[in-house]
Amino acid sequence: MKAEEFDKIFDDGKTDIVELLDLSSASRPGLEQKRVNVDFPTWVVESLDREANRLGVPRQSLIKMWIADRLKEEKVV
């Protein structure tokens, strides 16, 4: 389907255009995942686990949230 055709369907008020998209190769630029390994002392891991359990989130999510918050705070993002 050409872009003009797609635009016309959208402009004509068909709000559910997702069925017309091929999402199998969709990506979100800048949000691709990249694995990193970080070694922490045992006390840090235990403290992270306690805080993650308190908040009801996995340890990895807590670390991601804290790092992202800090980068935003420092205006690195």
HELIX and SHEET records of a PDB file:
HELIX    1   1 ALA A    3  ASP A   11  1                                   9    
HELIX    2   2 VAL A   18  LEU A   20  5                                   3    
HELIX    3   3 LEU A   23  SER A   25  5                                   3    
HELIX    4   4 THR A   42  LEU A   55  1                                  14    
HELIX    5   5 ARG A   59  GLU A   73  1                                  15    
END                                                                             
